């Protein structure tokens, strides 16, 4: 730990190992928002919704522009001369195998979201009934594809891939790259503030840096808490489907308690043990569930559908990224879906980016960019196609006519947790197999979330300890259980969706930080002597050896 960092971290007492001011301010901030929301949920919700509504309507162009900038900068850095620079010393090598690395990337980045939205979102875009007062899929409507047929299904998957694809992952890539580069190569603290060093210099150790990290803590705590609260609603629906358990608030709070304890234990055990092991098991169990959907469903059609839809997305991804809608209905759709997703990716970026950086020490910039941008995205596309494709195929071939299989109606009624289990019931005619896969899906909901929660706990305590990648275990316990407590209180008070809205609104200031980080990493790389050929025995000003950097 550098001298500048060390002087900010307590050496003894209750805050030993953490920045005392940051520790106190973070707890006060979380308590204030929870109390404000829980005491008057309706008022808090109206405030958060008003802010979010203004952002979605007035600043949709800004969010779209921010994602475009980060997307193209990622492509530039991936193909540039900077690709051979290592995220660490010249002789450093990756801490984790490729499989473990990919498993943790996927788990932290998209795991539980794919289970929750993997069927509901493609089905919503495939539908044509406009139950919410705006088009289900303006891209399809503008192409005059209004019938629920295969052409509309392809466009439904294009929009789904767009929201889960390269633009969103570019945000994670940019944050992770900045933190890994400045943390492991430039030896700055492994916190969000360090990425602003090229812009504000040593002021990262002062109030500006504290504010940046506190904003990241806010996004992580409430992002994890609201996702846990919403995720247990689907777990409870699964238990109701399997065992007839009441899916109400009591069941959901019990689930929050169990998951929080397991996730805290995983966080205490560290990245190399609990988090890695659970992430790897998630991948293997997910393969089983995917195989059920693929081979139990119309496998030949699904594989062809995957190739067609991915090709369609790749052909249209750039123009889609620039698309803004101005008509009332289309603009409402874009605000409720695309801008919502862009805000959600941005609000989660400090948490996921920090975790990605933490597990990527020793990799080259090009290896990092390609691995983080393309591997989880490809896996997500396959998942979305196999899950969503099964539901779409069932609706297109329903005995009572197109759209009568029941899944589209569940989505119209916004009963998203039930859409997953409704589709599982339609995959095969083997009752016990469908039941077993429904049980596996429910279990995966829990384990996917555990990997997100334990990753979030590690990120929070790393930031509060000024970048210590092995923060004190007692604080991991406090924050791990604290995330569950926040989720339980807000669930009981009915304020989880209000806090989700607040998290999206908080993405606005975070996006400004991300754009400054993007400028900072490009500026710093252009000034890095390691990015150009140099004599074998040359040394960079910071002591980094240049030998072999461009020839690895």
C-alpha positions as CSV (number, residue, x, y, z in Angstrom):
1,X,0.0,0.0,0.0
2,X,1.5,3.4,-1.1
3,X,2.2,6.1,1.5
4,X,-0.5,8.3,0.1
5,X,-3.1,5.6,0.5
6,X,-1.8,4.4,3.9
7,X,-2.2,7.8,5.5
8,X,-6.0,7.6,4.8
9,X,-6.6,4.2,6.2
10,X,-7.1,3.6,10.0
11,X,-4.3,1.7,11.7
12,X,-6.3,0.8,14.8
13,X,-9.7,1.0,16.4
14,X,-13.1,0.1,15.0
15,X,-12.3,1.3,11.5
16,X,-8.9,-0.5,11.2
17,X,-8.2,-1.3,7.6
18,X,-10.8,1.2,6.2
19,X,-11.0,4.9,5.5
20,X,-12.9,6.1,8.6
21,X,-14.7,9.0,6.9
22,X,-15.7,6.9,3.9
23,X,-16.9,4.1,6.2
24,X,-19.1,6.4,8.3
25,X,-20.4,8.4,5.3
26,X,-21.3,5.3,3.3
27,X,-23.3,3.8,6.2
28,X,-25.0,7.2,6.8
29,X,-25.8,7.5,3.1
30,X,-27.4,4.0,2.9
31,X,-29.4,4.5,6.1
32,X,-30.7,7.9,4.9
33,X,-32.0,6.6,1.6
34,X,-33.5,3.5,3.2
35,X,-35.3,5.5,5.9
36,X,-36.4,8.2,3.4
37,X,-37.9,5.5,1.1
38,X,-39.4,3.2,3.7
39,X,-41.1,6.0,5.7
40,X,-43.1,7.3,2.7
41,X,-42.8,4.9,-0.2
42,X,-45.3,6.7,-2.4
43,X,-43.6,10.1,-2.0
44,X,-40.1,8.7,-2.5
45,X,-41.3,6.8,-5.5
46,X,-42.8,9.9,-7.1
47,X,-39.6,11.8,-6.5
48,X,-37.4,9.1,-8.0
49,X,-39.8,8.5,-10.9
50,X,-39.9,12.2,-11.7
51,X,-36.1,12.4,-11.9
52,X,-35.9,9.2,-14.0
53,X,-38.7,10.3,-16.2
54,X,-37.0,13.6,-17.0
55,X,-33.7,11.8,-17.7
56,X,-35.4,9.3,-20.1
57,X,-37.3,12.0,-22.0
58,X,-34.9,14.9,-22.0
59,X,-31.5,13.2,-22.0
60,X,-32.1,10.1,-24.1
61,X,-29.7,11.6,-26.7
62,X,-27.1,11.9,-24.0
63,X,-27.3,8.3,-22.8
64,X,-27.2,7.1,-26.4
65,X,-24.2,9.2,-27.2
66,X,-22.3,8.1,-24.0
67,X,-22.8,4.4,-24.9
68,X,-21.7,5.0,-28.5
69,X,-18.5,6.8,-27.4
70,X,-17.5,4.0,-25.0
71,X,-18.4,1.3,-27.6
72,X,-16.2,2.9,-30.3
73,X,-13.3,3.6,-27.8
74,X,-13.4,0.0,-26.8
75,X,-13.1,-1.1,-30.5
76,X,-10.2,1.4,-31.0
77,X,-8.3,0.2,-28.0
78,X,-8.8,-3.4,-28.9
79,X,-7.2,-2.9,-32.3
80,X,-4.6,-0.3,-31.3
81,X,-0.9,-0.6,-30.5
82,X,-1.8,-0.5,-26.8
83,X,-3.2,-4.1,-27.0
84,X,0.1,-5.8,-25.8
85,X,0.4,-3.7,-22.6
86,X,-0.2,-5.9,-19.6
87,X,-2.6,-5.0,-16.8
88,X,0.2,-5.3,-14.2
89,X,4.0,-5.6,-14.4
90,X,5.6,-6.8,-17.6
91,X,6.2,-10.3,-16.0
92,X,2.8,-10.6,-14.4
93,X,0.5,-13.4,-15.7
94,X,-3.2,-14.1,-15.1
95,X,-4.2,-15.3,-11.6
96,X,-7.1,-17.4,-12.9
97,X,-7.6,-19.9,-15.7
98,X,-9.6,-18.8,-18.7
99,X,-12.6,-20.9,-17.7
100,X,-12.6,-19.5,-14.1
101,X,-12.2,-16.0,-15.5
102,X,-15.1,-16.4,-18.0
103,X,-17.3,-18.0,-15.4
104,X,-16.8,-15.1,-12.9
105,X,-17.2,-12.5,-15.7
106,X,-20.6,-14.0,-16.7
107,X,-21.8,-14.5,-13.2
108,X,-21.1,-11.0,-12.0
109,X,-22.2,-9.3,-15.2
110,X,-25.5,-10.9,-16.4
111,X,-26.3,-14.1,-14.5
112,X,-29.6,-13.5,-12.7
113,X,-30.8,-11.0,-15.2
114,X,-30.8,-13.6,-18.0
115,X,-33.0,-15.9,-15.9
116,X,-35.4,-13.1,-15.1
117,X,-35.7,-11.5,-18.5
118,X,-34.5,-14.3,-20.8
119,X,-38.0,-15.3,-21.8
120,X,-40.0,-12.3,-20.9
121,X,-38.1,-9.7,-22.9
122,X,-38.0,-11.5,-26.3
123,X,-41.7,-12.3,-25.8
124,X,-42.6,-8.7,-25.1
125,X,-40.9,-7.6,-28.4
126,X,-42.5,-10.4,-30.3
127,X,-46.0,-9.5,-29.1
128,X,-48.0,-7.0,-31.0
129,X,-50.8,-6.1,-28.6
130,X,-49.2,-3.0,-27.1
131,X,-50.7,-3.6,-23.6
132,X,-48.7,-0.7,-22.1
133,X,-49.9,2.0,-24.4
134,X,-46.8,2.1,-26.6
135,X,-45.5,-0.2,-29.3
136,X,-44.0,-3.6,-28.2
137,X,-41.3,-3.2,-30.9
138,X,-41.0,0.0,-32.9
139,X,-38.2,-1.5,-35.0
140,X,-40.6,-4.2,-36.3
141,X,-43.5,-1.8,-36.7
142,X,-41.4,0.6,-38.8
143,X,-40.4,-2.3,-41.0
144,X,-44.1,-3.1,-41.3
145,X,-43.7,-6.5,-39.7
146,X,-46.7,-6.5,-37.4
147,X,-47.8,-10.1,-37.6
148,X,-46.5,-12.5,-34.9
149,X,-44.4,-14.6,-37.3
150,X,-40.8,-15.6,-37.7
151,X,-39.8,-12.2,-39.2
152,X,-41.1,-10.4,-36.2
153,X,-39.3,-13.1,-34.0
154,X,-36.0,-12.2,-35.6
155,X,-36.5,-8.5,-34.9
156,X,-37.6,-9.3,-31.3
157,X,-34.2,-11.1,-30.8
158,X,-32.3,-8.2,-32.5
159,X,-33.7,-5.8,-29.9
160,X,-33.0,-8.2,-27.0
161,X,-29.4,-8.7,-28.2
162,X,-29.0,-4.9,-28.5
163,X,-30.0,-4.4,-24.9
164,X,-27.7,-7.2,-23.6
165,X,-24.9,-6.9,-26.2
166,X,-21.8,-4.9,-27.1
167,X,-23.0,-1.4,-26.1
168,X,-23.8,-2.5,-22.5
169,X,-20.7,-4.6,-22.1
170,X,-18.6,-1.7,-23.5
171,X,-19.4,0.2,-20.3
172,X,-18.2,-2.7,-18.1
173,X,-15.1,-3.1,-20.3
174,X,-14.2,0.6,-20.0
175,X,-14.5,0.7,-16.2
176,X,-12.7,-2.6,-15.7
177,X,-9.9,-1.6,-18.1
178,X,-9.4,1.8,-16.4
179,X,-9.3,0.3,-12.9
180,X,-7.0,-2.6,-13.8
181,X,-4.6,-0.3,-15.7
182,X,-4.3,2.4,-13.1
183,X,-4.5,-0.1,-10.2
184,X,-2.2,-2.8,-11.3
185,X,0.1,-1.1,-13.8
186,X,0.3,2.5,-12.4
187,X,0.0,1.2,-8.7
188,X,-2.8,3.5,-7.8
189,X,-5.6,2.4,-5.4
190,X,-8.0,-0.2,-6.9
191,X,-10.9,2.2,-6.6
192,X,-13.1,4.2,-9.0
193,X,-11.3,7.5,-8.1
194,X,-8.0,6.2,-9.6
195,X,-9.4,6.3,-13.1
196,X,-9.7,10.0,-12.8
197,X,-6.0,10.5,-12.0
198,X,-5.1,11.7,-15.6
199,X,-7.9,14.4,-15.2
200,X,-7.5,15.7,-11.6
201,X,-4.2,14.2,-10.4
202,X,-3.6,13.9,-6.7
203,X,-7.0,15.4,-5.9
204,X,-8.3,11.8,-6.2
205,X,-7.2,11.4,-2.6
206,X,-9.4,14.3,-1.5
207,X,-13.2,15.1,-1.4
208,X,-13.6,14.7,-5.1
209,X,-12.2,11.1,-4.9
210,X,-14.3,10.3,-1.8
211,X,-17.5,11.5,-3.6
212,X,-16.7,9.4,-6.7
213,X,-16.2,6.2,-4.6
214,X,-19.3,6.9,-2.4
215,X,-21.4,7.2,-5.6
216,X,-20.0,3.8,-6.6
217,X,-20.9,2.4,-3.2
218,X,-24.4,3.7,-3.6
219,X,-24.9,2.1,-6.9
220,X,-23.5,-1.2,-5.7
221,X,-25.5,-1.4,-2.5
222,X,-28.8,-0.5,-4.0
223,X,-28.2,-2.3,-7.3
224,X,-27.5,-5.5,-5.4
225,X,-30.3,-5.0,-2.9
226,X,-33.0,-4.2,-5.5
227,X,-31.9,-7.1,-7.7
228,X,-32.1,-9.4,-4.7
229,X,-35.5,-8.2,-3.8
230,X,-36.8,-8.6,-7.3
231,X,-34.9,-11.9,-7.8
232,X,-36.5,-13.5,-4.8
233,X,-39.9,-12.8,-6.2
234,X,-39.0,-15.2,-9.0
235,X,-37.5,-17.7,-6.6
236,X,-40.7,-17.6,-4.6
237,X,-42.8,-18.1,-7.7
238,X,-40.6,-21.2,-8.4
239,X,-41.2,-22.6,-4.9
240,X,-44.9,-22.0,-5.4
241,X,-44.7,-23.8,-8.7
242,X,-42.8,-26.7,-7.3
243,X,-44.2,-27.2,-3.8
244,X,-47.2,-24.9,-3.5
245,X,-45.3,-22.6,-1.1
246,X,-47.0,-19.2,-0.5
247,X,-44.9,-16.8,-2.6
248,X,-45.7,-13.8,-0.4
249,X,-43.5,-11.4,1.5
250,X,-42.6,-13.8,4.4
251,X,-41.2,-16.4,2.0
252,X,-39.3,-13.7,0.1
253,X,-37.7,-12.3,3.3
254,X,-36.7,-15.8,4.4
255,X,-35.0,-16.3,1.0
256,X,-33.2,-13.0,1.3
257,X,-31.9,-14.1,4.7
258,X,-30.6,-17.5,3.5
259,X,-29.0,-16.0,0.3
260,X,-27.4,-13.2,2.2
261,X,-25.7,-15.5,4.7
262,X,-24.4,-17.8,2.0
263,X,-23.2,-14.8,-0.1
264,X,-21.4,-13.3,2.9
265,X,-19.7,-16.6,3.7
266,X,-18.5,-16.7,0.0
267,X,-17.3,-13.1,0.2
268,X,-15.3,-13.8,3.4
269,X,-13.7,-16.8,1.7
270,X,-12.3,-14.6,-1.1
271,X,-12.3,-14.5,-4.9
272,X,-10.1,-17.6,-5.3
273,X,-12.3,-19.8,-3.2
274,X,-16.0,-19.2,-2.7
275,X,-16.7,-16.7,-5.6
276,X,-14.7,-18.7,-8.1
277,X,-16.1,-22.1,-7.1
278,X,-19.7,-21.0,-7.1
279,X,-19.2,-19.2,-10.4
280,X,-17.8,-22.3,-12.0
281,X,-20.7,-24.5,-10.7
282,X,-23.1,-21.9,-12.0
283,X,-21.7,-22.4,-15.5
284,X,-22.0,-26.2,-15.4
285,X,-25.5,-26.2,-14.0
286,X,-26.5,-23.6,-16.5
287,X,-25.2,-25.9,-19.3
288,X,-27.6,-28.6,-18.0
289,X,-30.6,-26.1,-18.1
290,X,-29.6,-24.9,-21.5
291,X,-29.3,-28.4,-22.8
292,X,-32.9,-29.1,-21.6
293,X,-34.2,-26.1,-23.4
294,X,-32.2,-26.9,-26.6
295,X,-32.7,-30.6,-26.9
296,X,-36.1,-30.7,-25.2
297,X,-37.3,-28.0,-27.6
298,X,-37.1,-27.6,-31.4
299,X,-33.3,-28.0,-31.5
300,X,-32.8,-27.7,-35.2
301,X,-35.0,-24.6,-35.5
302,X,-33.4,-23.0,-32.4
303,X,-29.8,-23.4,-33.8
304,X,-30.8,-22.0,-37.1
305,X,-32.7,-19.2,-35.3
306,X,-29.5,-18.4,-33.3
307,X,-27.3,-18.1,-36.4
308,X,-29.9,-16.0,-38.2
309,X,-30.6,-13.6,-35.3
310,X,-26.9,-13.1,-34.4
311,X,-26.2,-12.3,-38.0
312,X,-29.1,-9.9,-38.1
313,X,-27.9,-8.2,-34.9
314,X,-24.3,-7.8,-36.1
315,X,-25.5,-6.3,-39.4
316,X,-27.7,-3.7,-37.6
317,X,-25.9,-3.1,-34.3
318,X,-24.2,0.2,-35.3
319,X,-27.3,1.9,-36.8
320,X,-29.4,0.7,-33.9
321,X,-26.9,2.3,-31.5
322,X,-27.6,5.7,-33.1
323,X,-31.4,5.4,-33.2
324,X,-33.4,8.0,-31.4
325,X,-37.2,8.1,-31.5
326,X,-39.2,11.3,-31.4
327,X,-42.9,10.3,-31.8
328,X,-44.7,10.0,-28.5
329,X,-45.3,6.2,-28.5
330,X,-41.9,5.2,-29.8
331,X,-40.1,7.7,-27.5
332,X,-42.0,6.2,-24.5
333,X,-40.8,2.7,-25.6
334,X,-37.2,3.9,-25.9
335,X,-37.3,5.6,-22.5
336,X,-38.9,2.5,-20.8
337,X,-36.6,0.0,-22.4
338,X,-33.4,1.2,-24.1
339,X,-32.7,4.2,-21.9
340,X,-33.7,2.1,-18.8
341,X,-31.1,-0.5,-19.9
342,X,-28.4,2.0,-20.6
343,X,-29.0,3.6,-17.2
344,X,-28.9,0.1,-15.5
345,X,-25.7,-0.9,-17.2
346,X,-24.1,2.5,-16.2
347,X,-25.4,2.2,-12.6
348,X,-23.9,-1.3,-12.2
349,X,-20.6,-0.4,-14.0
350,X,-18.6,0.7,-10.9
351,X,-19.5,-2.6,-9.2
352,X,-19.0,-5.0,-12.1
353,X,-16.1,-3.1,-13.6
354,X,-14.3,-3.1,-10.3
355,X,-14.8,-6.9,-9.9
356,X,-13.7,-7.5,-13.5
357,X,-10.6,-5.5,-12.9
358,X,-9.9,-7.5,-9.7
359,X,-9.9,-10.8,-11.5
360,X,-8.0,-9.7,-14.6
361,X,-4.6,-8.8,-13.3
362,X,-1.8,-9.9,-15.6
363,X,-3.8,-10.1,-18.8
364,X,-2.9,-7.9,-21.8
365,X,-5.2,-5.1,-22.8
366,X,-6.2,-6.9,-26.0
367,X,-6.8,-10.2,-24.2
368,X,-8.9,-8.3,-21.6
369,X,-10.9,-6.4,-24.2
370,X,-11.7,-9.4,-26.4
371,X,-12.4,-11.7,-23.5
372,X,-14.7,-9.3,-21.6
373,X,-16.5,-7.9,-24.7
374,X,-17.1,-11.0,-26.7
375,X,-17.2,-14.1,-24.5
376,X,-19.9,-13.2,-22.0
377,X,-21.9,-11.5,-24.9
378,X,-21.8,-14.6,-27.0
379,X,-22.9,-16.8,-24.1
380,X,-25.7,-14.3,-23.3
381,X,-26.9,-14.3,-26.9
382,X,-27.1,-18.1,-27.0
383,X,-28.9,-18.2,-23.7
384,X,-31.4,-15.5,-24.8
385,X,-32.0,-17.3,-28.1
386,X,-32.6,-20.7,-26.6
387,X,-34.8,-19.5,-23.8
388,X,-36.7,-16.8,-25.7
389,X,-36.7,-18.9,-28.8
390,X,-38.5,-21.7,-27.1
391,X,-41.3,-19.4,-25.9
392,X,-41.6,-17.7,-29.3
393,X,-41.8,-21.1,-31.1
394,X,-44.5,-22.3,-28.6
395,X,-46.5,-19.1,-29.3
396,X,-46.1,-19.4,-33.1
397,X,-47.2,-23.0,-33.1
398,X,-49.9,-22.9,-30.4
399,X,-52.8,-25.3,-30.9
400,X,-55.3,-22.5,-30.4
401,X,-53.5,-20.2,-32.9
402,X,-50.6,-17.8,-32.7
403,X,-50.2,-16.1,-29.4
404,X,-52.4,-18.5,-27.4
405,X,-49.8,-20.7,-25.7
406,X,-50.1,-18.6,-22.5
407,X,-46.6,-17.2,-22.2
408,X,-47.4,-14.0,-24.1
409,X,-50.4,-13.4,-21.8
410,X,-48.2,-13.8,-18.7
411,X,-45.9,-11.1,-20.1
412,X,-48.8,-8.9,-21.0
413,X,-50.0,-9.2,-17.4
414,X,-46.4,-8.4,-16.3
415,X,-46.1,-11.7,-14.4
416,X,-42.5,-12.0,-15.5
417,X,-41.5,-14.6,-12.8
418,X,-44.1,-17.0,-14.0
419,X,-43.0,-16.8,-17.7
420,X,-39.9,-18.9,-17.0
421,X,-41.8,-21.7,-15.4
422,X,-44.6,-21.5,-17.9
423,X,-42.1,-22.1,-20.7
424,X,-40.4,-24.9,-18.9
425,X,-43.8,-26.7,-18.6
426,X,-44.1,-26.5,-22.4
427,X,-40.7,-27.7,-23.4
428,X,-41.3,-31.5,-23.0
429,X,-44.2,-33.7,-22.2
430,X,-42.3,-35.4,-19.4
431,X,-43.7,-34.1,-16.2
432,X,-40.9,-35.2,-13.8
433,X,-38.2,-33.8,-16.1
434,X,-40.0,-30.4,-16.4
435,X,-40.3,-30.4,-12.6
436,X,-36.6,-31.2,-12.1
437,X,-35.6,-28.4,-14.5
438,X,-38.0,-25.9,-12.8
439,X,-36.2,-26.9,-9.5
440,X,-32.8,-26.4,-11.2
441,X,-33.8,-22.9,-12.5
442,X,-34.9,-21.9,-9.0
443,X,-31.7,-23.1,-7.5
444,X,-29.7,-21.2,-10.2
445,X,-31.6,-18.0,-9.4
446,X,-30.2,-18.3,-5.9
447,X,-26.6,-19.2,-6.9
448,X,-26.4,-16.6,-9.7
449,X,-27.4,-14.0,-7.2
450,X,-25.0,-15.3,-4.6
451,X,-22.2,-14.6,-7.0
452,X,-23.4,-11.1,-7.7
453,X,-23.9,-10.4,-4.0
454,X,-20.5,-11.7,-2.8
455,X,-18.8,-9.8,-5.7
456,X,-20.6,-6.6,-4.6
457,X,-19.6,-7.1,-1.0
458,X,-15.9,-7.5,-2.0
459,X,-16.1,-4.4,-4.3
460,X,-17.7,-2.2,-1.6
461,X,-15.1,-3.1,1.1
462,X,-12.3,-2.8,-1.4
463,X,-13.3,0.8,-2.2
464,X,-13.8,1.7,1.5
465,X,-10.4,0.3,2.3
466,X,-8.8,2.6,-0.4
467,X,-8.1,-0.2,-2.8
468,X,-7.0,-3.1,-0.6
469,X,-7.9,-6.2,-2.7
470,X,-8.0,-8.2,0.5
471,X,-10.2,-6.0,2.7
472,X,-10.8,-6.9,6.4
473,X,-13.2,-9.8,6.8
474,X,-15.3,-8.2,9.5
475,X,-16.3,-5.5,7.1
476,X,-17.2,-8.0,4.4
477,X,-19.6,-9.6,6.9
478,X,-21.1,-6.2,7.8
479,X,-21.7,-5.2,4.2
480,X,-22.7,-8.7,3.0
481,X,-25.4,-9.0,5.6
482,X,-26.2,-5.3,5.3
483,X,-27.2,-5.7,1.6
484,X,-29.6,-8.4,2.6
485,X,-31.0,-6.2,5.4
486,X,-31.6,-3.3,3.0
487,X,-33.4,-5.6,0.6
488,X,-35.6,-7.1,3.3
489,X,-36.5,-3.7,4.8
490,X,-37.4,-2.2,1.4
491,X,-39.3,-5.4,0.4
492,X,-41.3,-5.2,3.6
493,X,-42.1,-1.5,3.1
494,X,-42.8,-1.9,-0.6
495,X,-40.0,0.3,-1.7
496,X,-37.8,-1.9,-3.8
497,X,-39.0,-0.7,-7.1
498,X,-38.7,2.9,-5.9
499,X,-35.0,2.3,-5.1
500,X,-34.5,0.6,-8.4
501,X,-35.8,3.8,-10.0
502,X,-33.4,5.8,-7.8
503,X,-30.5,3.7,-8.9
504,X,-31.3,4.3,-12.6
505,X,-31.5,8.1,-11.9
506,X,-28.1,7.9,-10.1
507,X,-26.6,6.6,-13.4
508,X,-26.6,10.2,-14.7
509,X,-23.7,11.5,-12.5
510,X,-22.0,8.1,-12.9
511,X,-22.1,8.5,-16.7
512,X,-20.2,11.8,-16.5
513,X,-17.5,10.0,-14.4
514,X,-17.3,7.2,-17.0
515,X,-16.8,9.6,-19.9
516,X,-14.0,11.3,-17.9
517,X,-12.5,7.9,-17.3
518,X,-12.7,7.1,-21.0
519,X,-10.8,10.3,-21.8
520,X,-8.3,9.6,-19.0
521,X,-7.4,6.1,-20.2
522,X,-6.9,7.2,-23.8
523,X,-4.8,10.1,-22.6
524,X,-2.7,7.9,-20.3
525,X,-2.1,5.2,-22.8
526,X,-0.9,7.7,-25.4
527,X,1.6,8.9,-22.9
528,X,2.7,5.4,-21.8
529,X,6.2,4.6,-23.1
530,X,5.2,0.9,-23.1
531,X,2.9,1.6,-26.1
532,X,5.8,2.2,-28.5
533,X,8.9,0.2,-29.4
534,X,11.9,0.9,-27.2
535,X,15.3,-0.5,-26.4
536,X,15.3,-3.8,-24.5
537,X,16.9,-2.3,-21.4
538,X,14.8,0.8,-21.3
539,X,12.7,1.7,-18.2
540,X,9.5,3.7,-18.0
541,X,9.4,6.7,-15.7
542,X,7.4,4.7,-13.2
543,X,10.0,1.9,-13.2
544,X,8.0,-0.4,-15.6
545,X,10.2,-2.5,-17.8
546,X,9.5,-2.2,-21.5
547,X,11.2,-5.4,-22.6
548,X,9.1,-7.7,-24.6
549,X,6.0,-5.6,-24.2
550,X,5.2,-5.4,-27.9
551,X,6.5,-8.9,-28.7
552,X,4.6,-11.0,-26.2
